[in-house]
Amino acid sequence: MIGKARRILPVWPADAATSVGASSQEIFELGGIYHLVCQEDFVGSPTPTLQPLYLDAAQIEPSTEVFSFGCSAHLQNYGAPGSCLVDMKGIRNLIFAKALQFSDDTIRRLLVACGALSPSDAYLYVGLGGAAPEGTDGAGEYLQFSILSGRRGGGFGWGLKGHVLGESVYGTTSLLGEGTSVLPDDRFAYSQMALLRRGDGEGNFSWGFRIESRKSGASVLDALIEAIDRLSIQACALTVLVSGKQPAPIVIIGRVTKGKSAVPWHKIQHATDSALEQTFLLGPDQFLLGFGNRLRRQEPDWHRLTGGREYQARGHIHATLSGVSPGWPQHTTFHLKDILLPAGAVAFVGIAPVERAFRIFPLTTQGGRLVCEATGRTIELLHG
């Protein structure tokens, strides 16, 4: 059984903190594997006076509707000071096709060890990751919603896996760990979660908005990012809620990873071919619920691969559909690429600002030095 994570001292040359863009960083050993944990702190935004925003394609105004739907109601009670985003592995592992499978339990133990997860507090642990291959199923998209507490970061919750079966070109959904204390654990390639601390009696910590389309084809994600930038929010957890009962059908663009093995990516087409992206309609008796985050990540390998594109510039959200199936093909749990609204349609979003982010990089030994498990780079060059 893997025990507690152990902090390793000394760490490394002081100037390394500048090279990886972190406020602070430490190395921990867990189960015989070393992990670099980088912490980035953000300047807190003052509580804004939320005023309507009038964009060319949409109008954005304060609303609490997003918090009225099922599990998203928890968001108003979580997000107190001490909340953070947690990013492990990521796009570099897919680009290099190395060290793709890992455990969420590793992340939670490291969060306890570095003090991000306090045994005396409760947390909403919500977000997304790559779903590990299982049996004959390929890898896929993972969506998790859990409540954590305790010395080992345990808790209860549920997870959904969106994956493609056989030769299908649309993904289906598998339910993992509904309401149990055994949290879904397997991950593939990346995990991007929000750890939101409960703040009883301290007020609401998430800001809700209503987005109304002013013309056909208005992008929900464009409007959401516009609101985040105007509020000067540097990092946040995100929630998206859309009902299919609208003046006209809503267009969804979603993507599901289709393979269970990976080869290194040498050009952008390899990234495109690794998943099935589909455009489909939301049924009139359906809801879309999505969770994710927005963090401006330094990803030079992606930058080089794509000729200068920013990685996840509009945030990273996984979504699932609930309600009565309309009878036409859809991804049902997927990486949300966009929601396009007809004129007069509405969507609801929640934004929970956080004050810090942790990025976790598994390390290995090479020539007597600790290097990144995926790239083979030394710690000093990790972001180079």
C-alpha positions in Angstrom: 0.0 0.0 0.0 1.3 3.5 -0.9 1.8 5.6 2.2 2.1 9.3 2.7 4.0 11.5 0.2 7.4 12.5 1.6 8.9 16.0 1.0 12.5 15.8 -0.4 15.1 18.3 0.7 17.2 20.0 -0.6 15.0 20.8 -3.6 17.1 22.3 -6.5 18.8 25.5 -7.5 17.0 28.6 -6.5 16.8 30.0 -10.0 14.8 27.0 -11.2 11.6 28.7 -9.8 11.9 31.4 -12.4 12.5 28.9 -15.2 9.2 27.1 -14.7 7.1 30.1 -13.9 6.1 29.0 -10.4 5.7 31.0 -7.2 7.2 28.0 -5.3 8.0 24.4 -6.0 8.9 21.2 -4.1 9.7 17.6 -4.8 7.8 14.8 -3.1 8.4 11.1 -3.1 5.3 8.8 -3.2 5.4 5.1 -3.7 9.0 5.3 -5.0 8.2 7.9 -7.6 9.3 11.5 -7.4 7.0 14.4 -8.3 7.7 18.0 -8.9 4.8 20.2 -7.4 4.8 23.8 -8.7 2.6 26.3 -7.0 1.5 29.5 -8.8 -0.2 32.3 -6.8 -2.6 34.8 -8.3 -3.4 38.3 -7.3 -6.9 38.2 -5.8 -9.6 40.2 -7.7 -11.7 42.5 -5.6 -15.4 41.5 -5.4 -16.8 43.2 -8.5 -19.9 45.1 -9.0 -21.5 42.8 -11.5 -23.0 44.8 -14.3 -24.5 43.6 -17.5 -22.1 43.3 -20.4 -23.4 44.0 -24.0 -21.3 42.2 -26.6 -21.9 42.1 -30.3 -23.3 38.6 -30.2 -24.7 38.2 -26.7 -25.8 40.0 -23.5 -24.3 38.8 -20.2 -26.0 39.7 -16.9 -25.7 38.4 -13.3 -28.0 35.4 -12.5 -28.0 32.5 -9.9 -29.9 30.1 -12.2 -26.8 28.0 -12.8 -26.8 27.1 -9.1 -30.4 25.7 -9.2 -29.7 22.5 -11.1 -28.8 19.4 -9.2 -25.2 19.1 -8.0 -24.2 22.5 -9.3 -26.1 24.0 -6.3 -23.0 23.0 -4.2 -20.9 25.6 -6.0 -22.4 28.5 -3.9 -21.0 27.0 -0.7 -17.5 26.1 -2.0 -14.7 28.3 -3.2 -13.6 29.9 0.0 -10.0 31.2 0.4 -7.6 28.2 0.1 -9.3 26.9 -3.1 -7.1 26.0 -6.0 -6.8 24.4 -9.4 -4.8 21.2 -9.8 -3.2 20.2 -13.1 -1.3 16.9 -13.5 0.6 15.8 -16.6 -1.2 17.1 -19.6 -0.7 17.8 -23.3 3.0 17.2 -23.2 2.4 13.5 -22.2 0.1 13.1 -25.3 2.6 14.9 -27.6 5.4 12.6 -26.4 3.1 9.5 -25.9 4.8 8.7 -22.6 3.7 8.0 -19.0 0.0 8.2 -20.0 -1.7 6.3 -17.2 -1.7 7.3 -13.6 -3.9 7.4 -10.4 -6.1 10.2 -9.0 -5.2 8.9 -5.6 -1.6 10.1 -6.3 -2.9 13.6 -6.8 -4.9 13.7 -3.6 -2.1 12.4 -1.5 0.3 15.0 -2.9 -2.3 17.8 -2.2 -2.4 16.6 1.4 1.4 16.6 1.6 1.9 20.1 0.2 -0.9 21.5 2.4 -3.4 22.3 -0.3 -5.9 19.8 1.1 -6.4 20.2 4.9 -7.8 17.3 6.9 -9.9 19.7 8.9 -11.8 21.1 5.9 -14.2 19.8 3.3 -13.7 20.4 -0.4 -15.6 20.1 -3.6 -13.3 18.3 -6.0 -14.7 18.8 -9.5 -13.4 18.8 -13.0 -12.1 16.7 -15.8 -9.4 14.3 -17.0 -8.5 11.7 -19.5 -10.4 8.4 -18.9 -8.1 5.4 -18.9 -8.7 2.5 -21.3 -10.7 -0.4 -19.7 -11.1 -3.8 -21.2 -12.0 -3.4 -24.9 -13.0 0.2 -24.4 -10.6 2.9 -25.5 -9.6 6.0 -23.6 -12.1 8.8 -23.3 -13.2 11.9 -21.5 -13.7 11.9 -17.8 -16.0 14.1 -15.7 -15.9 14.0 -11.8 -17.8 15.6 -9.0 -16.8 14.6 -5.4 -16.7 15.9 -1.8 -13.4 15.3 -0.1 -12.2 15.4 3.5 -9.9 13.5 5.8 -6.2 12.9 6.1 -5.9 10.9 2.9 -8.1 13.1 0.8 -10.9 10.5 0.6 -14.5 11.3 0.0 -17.6 10.3 -2.1 -19.0 11.3 -5.4 -19.5 10.2 -9.0 -17.7 10.1 -12.3 -18.8 9.8 -15.9 -16.7 8.4 -18.7 -17.4 9.4 -22.3 -15.9 6.9 -24.7 -16.4 5.4 -28.2 -17.4 1.8 -28.7 -16.2 -0.2 -31.6 -16.5 1.6 -35.0 -19.0 4.1 -33.7 -18.3 7.8 -34.4 -20.3 9.0 -31.4 -19.4 8.5 -27.8 -21.5 6.9 -25.1 -21.4 7.3 -21.3 -20.5 5.0 -18.4 -21.2 5.8 -14.8 -18.4 5.3 -12.4 -18.6 5.3 -8.6 -22.0 6.9 -8.1 -22.3 8.2 -4.5 -19.7 5.8 -3.2 -16.7 6.3 -1.0 -14.5 4.5 -3.6 -13.6 7.4 -5.9 -12.9 6.6 -9.5 -9.1 6.5 -9.7 -7.7 5.7 -13.2 -6.6 8.6 -15.3 -5.2 8.8 -18.9 -2.7 11.5 -20.0 -4.0 14.4 -17.9 -6.2 15.6 -15.0 -7.4 19.2 -14.5 -9.5 19.6 -11.3 -10.7 22.4 -9.1 -10.3 21.9 -5.3 -12.8 24.3 -3.8 -12.8 24.7 0.0 -16.2 24.8 1.8 -16.9 28.1 3.5 -20.0 27.8 5.7 -21.4 31.2 6.6 -18.8 33.1 4.7 -21.0 34.1 1.7 -21.2 32.9 -1.9 -18.0 32.2 -3.7 -19.1 31.6 -7.3 -20.5 34.3 -9.6 -23.4 33.3 -11.8 -24.3 34.8 -15.2 -27.0 34.5 -17.8 -25.9 34.7 -21.4 -28.6 35.6 -23.9 -27.9 35.4 -27.6 -28.4 38.6 -29.6 -28.0 36.8 -33.0 -27.9 33.3 -34.3 -24.7 31.4 -33.8 -23.5 33.3 -30.7 -20.7 31.3 -28.9 -21.3 30.6 -25.2 -17.5 30.1 -24.6 -16.6 33.3 -26.3 -19.0 35.2 -24.0 -17.8 33.3 -21.0 -14.2 34.1 -21.6 -15.1 37.8 -22.3 -16.7 38.0 -18.9 -13.7 36.3 -17.2 -11.3 38.7 -18.8 -13.3 41.8 -18.0 -13.5 40.8 -14.4 -9.7 40.3 -14.4 -9.9 36.8 -13.1 -6.6 34.9 -13.6 -7.8 31.4 -12.7 -11.2 29.9 -12.0 -13.4 26.8 -12.0 -16.3 26.9 -14.5 -19.8 25.6 -14.7 -22.1 25.6 -17.8 -25.8 24.8 -17.8 -28.1 24.8 -20.9 -31.6 23.7 -21.4 -32.8 22.3 -24.7 -36.1 24.3 -24.4 -35.2 27.3 -26.5 -36.7 29.2 -29.4 -34.7 27.1 -31.9 -32.3 24.1 -31.5 -28.9 24.7 -29.8 -25.8 23.5 -31.6 -23.2 21.6 -29.6 -19.6 20.9 -30.7 -18.0 18.1 -28.7 -14.9 15.9 -28.9 -14.2 12.4 -27.6 -10.8 10.7 -27.6 -11.1 7.6 -29.8 -7.9 5.6 -29.2 -6.6 3.4 -26.3 -3.0 3.8 -27.4 -1.1 6.8 -28.5 1.9 7.6 -30.8 4.0 10.7 -30.5 2.5 13.8 -32.3 4.7 15.4 -34.8 2.2 17.7 -36.5 -1.2 19.2 -35.6 -3.0 16.6 -37.7 -2.0 13.9 -35.2 -3.8 15.8 -32.4 -6.9 16.2 -34.7 -6.9 12.5 -35.6 -6.7 11.4 -32.0 -10.4 12.2 -31.3 -13.8 12.3 -32.9 -15.2 15.8 -33.0 -18.9 16.1 -33.8 -21.4 18.8 -34.2 -24.9 17.9 -33.1 -28.2 19.4 -31.7 -29.3 19.4 -28.0 -32.7 17.7 -27.7 -35.7 19.8 -26.5 -36.0 17.6 -23.4 -32.3 17.6 -22.5 -29.9 19.6 -20.3 -26.2 20.1 -20.8 -24.2 20.4 -17.6 -20.4 21.0 -17.8 -17.6 21.5 -15.4 -14.1 22.8 -16.1 -11.6 25.5 -15.5 -9.7 28.4 -17.1 -6.0 28.7 -16.5 -3.5 30.3 -18.9 -1.0 27.4 -19.1 2.5 27.7 -20.4 2.7 24.8 -22.9 5.7 25.4 -25.2 5.5 21.9 -26.8 1.9 22.6 -27.9 3.0 26.1 -29.0 5.7 24.5 -31.3 3.4 21.8 -32.5 0.6 24.1 -33.6 2.7 27.0 -34.9 1.9 29.4 -32.0 -1.5 28.5 -30.6 -2.3 29.0 -26.9 -3.3 25.7 -25.2 -7.0 25.8 -24.1 -7.3 29.6 -24.5 -11.0 29.4 -23.9 -10.7 27.1 -20.9 -11.2 23.3 -20.7 -14.7 22.0 -20.0 -16.1 18.5 -20.0 -19.9 18.2 -20.3 -22.6 15.6 -20.1 -26.2 15.4 -21.4 -29.2 14.4 -19.3 -32.9 14.0 -20.0 -34.8 12.3 -22.8 -32.7 11.3 -25.8 -34.0 13.1 -28.9 -33.3 10.0 -31.1 -30.5 11.5 -33.2 -26.8 10.8 -32.8 -24.9 12.7 -30.0 -21.8 12.5 -27.9 -23.2 12.1 -24.4 -20.2 12.9 -22.2 -17.4 14.8 -24.0 -14.9 17.6 -24.2 -17.0 20.7 -24.9 -15.6 22.7 -27.8 -18.5 25.2 -28.0 -22.2 25.9 -27.6 -23.8 28.0 -30.4 -27.0 29.7 -29.5 -29.9 30.7 -31.8 -31.1 34.3 -31.5 -33.0 34.8 -28.2 -31.7 31.6 -26.5 -30.1 31.6 -23.1 -27.3 29.7 -21.3 -26.1 29.9 -17.7 -22.6 29.9 -16.4 -20.8 29.9 -13.0 -17.3 31.3 -12.3 -15.5 30.4 -9.1 -12.2 32.4 -8.9 -9.2 30.7 -7.1 -6.1 32.1 -5.6 -3.5 29.5 -6.7 -2.9 26.6 -8.9 -0.7 23.5 -8.5 1.0 21.7 -11.4 2.3 18.2 -10.8 5.0 16.6 -13.0 6.1 13.0 -12.3 9.9 12.7 -12.5 12.3 9.9 -13.3 16.1 9.5 -12.9 18.3 9.9 -15.9 22.1 10.0 -15.7 21.9 10.6 -11.9 19.5 13.6 -12.4 15.8 14.0 -11.9 14.1 14.7 -15.2 10.5 15.1 -16.5 9.0 11.6 -17.0 7.4 12.6 -20.3 10.0 14.9 -22.0 13.3 13.8 -20.4 14.1 17.5 -19.7 15.8 18.5 -16.5 13.7 20.5 -14.0 15.4 23.7 -15.0 14.2 23.3 -18.6 10.8 21.9 -17.8 8.9 24.6 -19.6 11.4 25.2 -22.3 
